[in-house]
Amino acid sequence: MSVKIGISPIAWQNDDLPDLTAAYTMEQALKEAREIGYTGVERGQRMPADTEGLRAYLDANDIALCGGWCSGSTLVNDLHAEIAVVREQVEQFVALNSPCIVYAECSNTVQGQIGTPVNDRPKLSRDEVLAYAGRLTELAKWMADQGMPMAYHHHMGTIIESEDEVNWLMEGSGPELSLCFDTGHLLFGGGDVMATLNRWGDRVHHVHFKDIRPEIVQDTRENNRSFLDAVIAGAFTVPGDGCIDFQAVANALKAMDYNGWIVVEAEQDPAKAPPYEYSKMGYDHIVQVCGQAGLEIKA
């Protein structure tokens, strides 16, 4: 079994905070990511929208599409309405051999509201999450029939943020719904990274290696700051620059025969954390922990 190492361009091109990264271009993101050694990139909003244009864009930079965000609304849409919303992205990702679509419920999220504390996010009861998971399974089945796995991204500011909510989502859904396991979001949400990974390893299809700075997370919680305030302050960083034990994560991935992408997704202020320098730091750390775990890295 082997892994591939990809990156989200969010360190160079932040879709939620475009002014923060205004000095950088998507072309620079892809060029520098490839120079560092990353072989895949998740889709960014400033990439070409059409499939052939995106294919040519990625090919020109010798980099693969290794996933991409999908803002879901299954909580409020029926199955047919949600299929209509996501169909074009599913078709594009199938055509470009993406390993998955990274899906998150965004119909009532506060993640993009800079004036809303992340503590004030919407919350569902266990029974409500179980019902949502059943509906989401039907969408995941449809995607699977098209040839595209759905990997659900638990995310700060959304209805699936805490460890309990991840557990409920997995318990209430069928095997067609897999998990995008994000270390940073799970720890920010108060969860146990290793317990969750060990419990749901057989459902993990995609992995985000994201570190956190715990003192900034604590400040965000205690002072009712927004998710975007936390990003600007530096709550997130690359693997090896925060507090998460990525060697333990890599060891667990090896033990469960994980065969997929490990993606760095670490948005922060580039004036404080230069994208090339930090992205290389993250890449080097992943290579180190994968090597020690016996995880082969596929070029």
DRENLOLO-347965 format. One line per 4 residues: number of its first residue (from 1); for each residue x, y, z of N, C-alpha, C. Coordinates in steps of 0.2 Angstrom, whole numbers. Layout:
NUM = X/Y/Z/X/Y/Z/X/Y/Z | ... .
END
This chain:
1 = 4/-6/0/0/0/0/4/6/0 | 2/12/-3/6/18/-4/1/24/-3 | 5/29/-1/1/36/-1/4/41/-6 | 0/46/-8/2/51/-12/1/57/-7 .
5 = 6/62/-9/5/69/-5/3/74/-9 | -2/77/-7/-5/83/-10/-6/89/-6 | -8/94/-9/-9/101/-5/-15/104/-7 | -18/108/-3/-23/113/-5/-20/119/-6 .
9 = -22/123/-11/-18/129/-13/-20/135/-8 | -24/133/-3/-27/139/2/-21/143/5 | -15/141/6/-10/145/9/-8/150/4 | -9/150/-2/-7/155/-7/-13/158/-10 .
13 = -19/155/-10/-25/158/-12/-31/156/-8 | -33/160/-3/-38/158/2/-45/161/-1 | -49/156/-3/-55/158/-6/-60/161/-1 | -59/160/6/-64/164/10/-61/170/12 .
17 = -54/171/12/-51/178/14/-47/180/8 | -49/182/2/-45/183/-3/-40/189/-2 | -42/194/2/-38/200/3/-31/197/7 | -32/192/11/-26/190/15/-21/187/10 .
21 = -23/184/4/-18/181/0/-17/185/-7 | -19/191/-7/-20/195/-13/-13/196/-17 | -7/195/-13/-1/196/-16/1/189/-20 | -3/184/-20/-1/178/-23/-6/176/-28 .
25 = -3/171/-33/-7/169/-38/-8/161/-38 | -13/159/-41/-14/152/-41/-8/148/-45 | -6/152/-50/0/149/-54/6/148/-50 | 7/153/-45/13/152/-41/12/147/-36 .
29 = 5/146/-34/4/140/-29/5/134/-32 | 3/132/-38/4/126/-41/12/125/-43 | 15/130/-45/22/130/-47/26/128/-41 | 25/132/-36/29/131/-30/27/124/-26 .
33 = 21/122/-26/19/116/-23/23/110/-27 | 23/110/-33/26/105/-37/34/105/-36 | 37/111/-35/44/111/-34/45/108/-27 | 41/109/-22/42/106/-16/42/98/-16 .
37 = 38/96/-20/37/89/-21/30/86/-21 | 25/90/-20/18/88/-20/16/86/-27 | 12/81/-27/10/78/-34/3/79/-35 | -1/82/-30/-8/83/-31/-10/90/-28 .
41 = -15/92/-31/-18/99/-28/-26/98/-28 | -29/100/-22/-36/101/-22/-38/107/-26 | -44/106/-28/-47/112/-33/-48/118/-29 | -46/124/-32/-47/130/-29/-52/134/-34 .
45 = -55/139/-31/-60/143/-35/-57/147/-40 | -50/149/-40/-47/153/-45/-44/149/-50 | -45/142/-51/-43/138/-56/-49/138/-62 | -47/136/-68/-52/137/-73/-58/132/-71 .
49 = -64/135/-73/-70/132/-71/-72/126/-75 | -70/126/-82/-72/121/-87/-68/115/-86 | -70/109/-88/-66/103/-87/-60/103/-91 | -60/104/-97/-54/104/-102/-50/109/-100 .
53 = -52/115/-98/-48/121/-96/-44/119/-90 | -47/116/-85/-44/114/-79/-39/108/-80 | -41/103/-84/-36/98/-86/-30/101/-89 | -30/105/-94/-24/108/-97/-20/112/-92 .
57 = -24/116/-87/-20/120/-82/-16/115/-77 | -19/110/-75/-16/105/-71/-10/102/-74 | -11/99/-81/-6/96/-85/0/101/-86 | -1/107/-87/4/112/-88/8/113/-82 .
61 = 6/111/-76/10/112/-70/12/105/-67 | 10/99/-71/12/93/-70/10/91/-63 | 3/92/-61/1/91/-55/-7/88/-56 | -8/83/-51/-15/80/-52/-20/83/-48 .
65 = -26/82/-49/-32/84/-45/-33/79/-40 | -32/81/-34/-33/76/-28/-38/77/-24 | -44/80/-26/-50/81/-23/-52/88/-23 | -57/90/-19/-59/97/-20/-66/98/-16 .
69 = -67/104/-13/-72/105/-9/-79/106/-12 | -84/103/-9/-91/104/-12/-95/106/-6 | -98/112/-7/-103/115/-2/-110/112/-2 | -111/108/2/-117/104/2/-123/107/5 .
73 = -129/105/3/-136/107/6/-141/102/7 | -138/96/9/-143/90/10/-148/91/16 | -146/95/20/-150/97/26/-156/100/24 | -156/104/19/-162/108/16/-165/106/10 .
77 = -161/102/6/-163/100/-1/-165/93/-1 | -170/91/-5/-171/84/-6/-166/81/-11 | -166/75/-12/-161/71/-15/-160/74/-23 | -166/75/-26/-165/77/-33/-163/84/-34 .
81 = -165/88/-29/-162/95/-29/-155/95/-28 | -152/91/-23/-145/91/-22/-141/88/-27 | -144/83/-31/-140/80/-36/-139/85/-42 | -145/89/-43/-144/95/-48/-139/100/-46 .
85 = -138/101/-40/-133/106/-38/-126/103/-39 | -124/97/-37/-118/94/-37/-116/90/-44 | -121/89/-48/-119/85/-54/-113/87/-58 | -113/94/-59/-108/96/-64/-101/95/-61 .
89 = -100/96/-54/-94/95/-51/-92/87/-51 | -97/83/-50/-96/76/-50/-93/74/-57 | -97/76/-62/-95/74/-69/-88/77/-70 | -86/83/-68/-79/85/-69/-74/81/-65 .
93 = -75/79/-59/-71/76/-55/-70/69/-58 | -75/66/-60/-74/59/-63/-70/60/-70 | -71/65/-74/-67/66/-80/-60/67/-78 | -58/70/-72/-51/72/-71/-48/67/-66 .
97 = -51/61/-65/-49/56/-60/-47/58/-53 | -51/62/-51/-51/64/-44/-52/58/-39 | -49/58/-34/-50/52/-29/-57/53/-25 | -59/59/-25/-66/60/-21/-68/67/-22 .
101 = -74/68/-20/-76/75/-18/-77/76/-11 | -74/81/-8/-74/83/-1/-80/87/0 | -85/84/3/-92/87/4/-93/89/12 | -96/95/13/-97/97/19/-104/100/19 .
105 = -108/100/24/-114/103/25/-113/111/26 | -116/115/21/-114/122/22/-121/126/22 | -127/123/22/-133/127/21/-134/131/27 | -131/130/33/-132/134/39/-125/135/43 .
109 = -120/134/39/-113/135/42/-112/142/44 | -107/143/49/-105/150/51/-98/151/49 | -95/146/46/-88/146/45/-85/152/41 | -89/155/37/-87/161/33/-90/167/35 .
113 = -93/168/41/-95/174/44/-91/176/49 | -87/182/47/-82/184/52/-85/187/58 | -91/189/58/-94/192/64/-97/188/68 | -98/181/67/-101/176/71/-96/171/74 .
117 = -96/171/81/-92/167/84/-93/159/82 | -87/156/81/-88/149/79/-92/145/85 | -91/147/91/-95/144/96/-103/144/95 | -105/149/91/-112/149/89/-114/145/83 .
121 = -111/141/81/-112/136/76/-119/133/77 | -122/131/71/-128/127/72/-127/120/75 | -131/117/79/-130/110/82/-137/106/81 | -136/100/80/-141/95/79/-141/90/85 .
125 = -146/87/86/-146/82/91/-144/75/88 | -142/70/92/-140/64/89/-145/61/84 | -151/61/86/-157/59/81/-157/63/75 | -156/69/75/-156/73/69/-150/72/65 .
129 = -144/71/68/-138/69/64/-139/62/61 | -142/57/64/-143/51/62/-148/51/56 | -153/55/56/-158/56/50/-154/60/45 | -150/65/46/-146/68/41/-142/63/37 .
133 = -138/59/41/-134/54/39/-137/49/34 | -143/47/35/-147/43/31/-148/46/24 | -150/52/24/-152/56/18/-145/57/14 | -140/58/18/-133/59/14/-131/53/11 .
137 = -132/47/14/-131/41/11/-134/40/4 | -140/42/3/-143/42/-3/-139/46/-8 | -137/52/-7/-133/56/-11/-126/52/-12 | -123/50/-7/-117/46/-8/-117/40/-13 .
141 = -123/37/-12/-124/31/-17/-125/33/-24 | -128/39/-25/-129/42/-32/-122/43/-34 | -118/47/-30/-111/49/-32/-107/42/-34 | -107/37/-30/-104/31/-31/-106/28/-38 .
145 = -112/28/-39/-114/25/-46/-112/29/-52 | -110/36/-50/-107/40/-56/-99/38/-56 | -96/35/-51/-89/33/-51/-85/38/-47 | -89/42/-42/-85/47/-38/-87/46/-31 .
149 = -82/44/-27/-83/43/-19/-84/50/-16 | -89/50/-11/-90/56/-7/-86/55/0 | -82/60/1/-78/60/8/-81/66/12 | -84/64/17/-87/70/21/-82/73/25 .
153 = -82/80/25/-77/84/29/-80/87/35 | -79/84/41/-81/87/47/-77/94/47 | -81/99/49/-77/106/48/-80/111/54 | -76/115/56/-77/120/61/-83/125/58 .
157 = -88/126/63/-93/130/61/-99/127/58 | -99/120/57/-104/117/54/-107/112/58 | -113/108/56/-116/104/60/-112/97/62 | -107/96/58/-103/90/60/-96/93/62 .
161 = -95/94/68/-88/97/70/-85/93/76 | -89/91/81/-86/87/86/-85/80/85 | -81/77/89/-80/70/89/-87/66/89 | -91/68/94/-98/65/94/-102/65/88 .
165 = -101/71/85/-105/72/78/-102/68/73 | -96/67/72/-92/63/68/-95/56/69 | -95/53/75/-97/47/77/-104/46/75 | -109/50/76/-116/50/74/-117/49/67 .
169 = -113/53/63/-113/53/56/-111/47/53 | -106/44/55/-103/38/53/-108/32/55 | -111/32/61/-115/27/63/-122/27/59 | -124/33/57/-131/33/54/-130/33/46 .
173 = -124/32/44/-123/32/36/-121/25/34 | -122/24/28/-120/18/25/-113/18/22 | -110/12/20/-103/12/18/-101/16/12 | -107/18/9/-105/23/3/-103/30/5 .
177 = -104/32/11/-102/38/13/-95/37/17 | -90/40/14/-83/39/18/-82/45/21 | -76/45/24/-74/51/29/-68/54/26 | -68/61/26/-62/65/25/-59/67/32 .
181 = -54/63/34/-52/64/41/-47/69/41 | -49/75/45/-45/81/46/-43/82/53 | -36/81/54/-33/81/60/-34/88/64 | -33/93/60/-34/100/63/-41/102/65 .
185 = -46/100/61/-53/102/62/-55/98/68 | -53/91/68/-55/87/74/-53/89/81 | -46/91/81/-44/94/87/-46/100/89 | -47/105/84/-50/111/86/-57/110/88 .
189 = -61/105/86/-68/104/88/-68/100/95 | -62/99/98/-62/96/104/-62/88/104 | -61/86/98/-61/78/98/-54/75/99 | -54/69/100/-48/64/101/-46/62/94 .
193 = -40/64/91/-38/63/84/-37/55/84 | -33/52/88/-32/45/87/-38/41/88 | -42/42/93/-47/38/95/-52/38/89 | -53/44/86/-58/44/80/-55/41/74 .
197 = -48/41/73/-45/38/67/-46/30/68 | -44/28/74/-44/21/75/-51/18/75 | -56/22/77/-63/19/77/-66/19/70 | -64/24/65/-67/24/59/-62/23/53 .
201 = -56/20/55/-51/19/49/-54/16/43 | -59/11/44/-61/8/38/-66/12/34 | -67/18/36/-72/23/32/-68/29/30 | -61/29/31/-57/35/29/-55/34/22 .
205 = -57/39/18/-55/38/11/-50/44/9 | -50/49/13/-46/55/11/-43/58/18 | -37/60/18/-34/63/24/-31/70/23 | -33/74/28/-30/81/28/-26/81/34 .
209 = -19/82/33/-14/83/38/-14/91/39 | -17/93/45/-18/100/47/-16/100/54 | -11/105/56/-9/106/63/-13/112/66 | -13/112/73/-16/118/76/-11/121/81 .
213 = -12/128/82/-8/131/88/-13/131/94 | -13/127/99/-18/127/104/-20/133/108 | -15/137/108/-16/144/112/-21/148/108 | -20/148/102/-25/152/98/-32/149/97 .
217 = -32/143/97/-39/139/98/-42/141/104 | -38/141/110/-41/142/116/-43/149/116 | -40/154/114/-42/161/114/-48/162/109 | -48/158/104/-54/158/100/-61/156/103 .
221 = -60/151/107/-66/148/111/-67/153/117 | -62/155/121/-64/159/127/-66/166/125 | -64/169/120/-66/176/118/-71/176/112 | -75/170/111/-80/170/106/-78/173/99 .
225 = -72/171/97/-70/174/90/-73/169/85 | -73/172/79/-76/168/73/-70/163/70 | -73/159/66/-68/154/63/-63/158/59 | -65/163/55/-60/167/51/-56/171/55 .
229 = -58/173/61/-53/177/65/-48/172/67 | -50/166/69/-45/161/71/-40/159/65 | -42/159/59/-38/158/54/-33/163/53 | -35/170/53/-31/175/53/-26/176/58 .
233 = -28/174/64/-23/174/70/-18/168/70 | -19/163/66/-15/157/65/-16/151/69 | -23/150/70/-25/144/73/-22/137/70 | -22/138/63/-20/132/59/-13/133/57 .
237 = -9/127/56/-3/128/53/-1/121/49 | 5/120/47/7/114/43/9/109/48 | 9/102/46/11/97/50/18/98/53 | 19/97/59/26/98/62/27/105/65 .
241 = 22/109/64/23/116/67/18/117/73 | 14/112/75/9/113/80/10/108/85 | 4/105/87/4/101/93/2/94/92 | 0/92/86/-2/86/84/4/81/83 .
245 = 3/75/85/8/69/84/6/66/78 | 9/68/72/8/65/66/12/59/65 | 17/57/69/20/51/69/15/45/71 | 11/47/76/5/42/78/0/41/73 .
249 = -2/47/69/-7/46/64/-4/42/58 | 2/43/56/5/39/51/6/32/53 | 8/31/59/8/24/61/1/20/60 | -4/24/62/-11/21/62/-13/20/55 .
253 = -11/25/50/-13/24/43/-10/18/40 | -3/17/42/0/11/40/-3/4/43 | -5/4/49/-8/-2/52/-15/-3/49 | -18/2/46/-25/0/43/-24/0/36 .
257 = -18/0/33/-17/-1/26/-20/4/22 | -20/11/24/-22/16/21/-19/17/14 | -23/18/9/-20/18/2/-23/24/-2 | -21/30/-1/-24/36/-4/-20/42/-3 .
261 = -23/48/-3/-20/54/-3/-19/57/5 | -13/60/6/-12/64/12/-12/71/10 | -16/75/12/-16/82/9/-15/87/14 | -10/92/13/-9/97/18/-14/103/16 .
265 = -18/105/21/-23/110/21/-22/115/27 | -18/120/26/-16/124/32/-16/132/30 | -22/134/30/-23/141/29/-21/146/35 | -17/151/33/-15/156/38/-12/162/34 .
269 = -10/167/38/-8/173/35/-1/173/32 | -1/173/25/6/172/22/11/177/24 | 9/183/27/14/188/30/17/185/36 | 14/181/40/17/178/46/20/171/44 .
273 = 17/167/39/19/161/37/20/160/30 | 26/162/27/27/162/20/25/155/17 | 20/155/12/18/149/9/23/144/7 | 28/146/3/33/141/1/36/138/7 .
277 = 39/142/12/43/140/17/39/135/22 | 32/137/23/28/132/27/26/126/24 | 24/127/17/22/121/14/28/116/13 | 34/118/12/39/114/12/41/110/19 .
281 = 40/114/24/40/112/31/35/106/32 | 29/107/30/24/102/30/26/96/26 | 28/97/20/30/91/16/35/87/19 | 40/90/21/46/87/24/44/83/30 .
285 = 40/86/34/37/82/40/33/76/38 | 29/76/33/25/71/31/30/65/28 | 35/67/24/40/62/22/43/59/28 | 45/62/33/48/60/38/44/55/42 .
289 = 38/56/44/33/52/48/31/46/44 | 30/47/37/28/41/33/34/36/33 | 40/39/32/46/35/31/47/30/38 | 46/34/43/47/30/50/41/25/51 .
293 = 35/26/48/29/22/49/30/16/44 | 34/17/39/34/12/34/29/13/28 | 26/19/28/22/20/22/25/22/16 | 24/19/11/28/21/4/24/27/1 .
297 = 28/31/-1/26/37/-4/26/36/-12 | 21/37/-15/20/36/-22/21/43/-26 | 26/43/-30/28/49/-34/22/50/-39 .
END
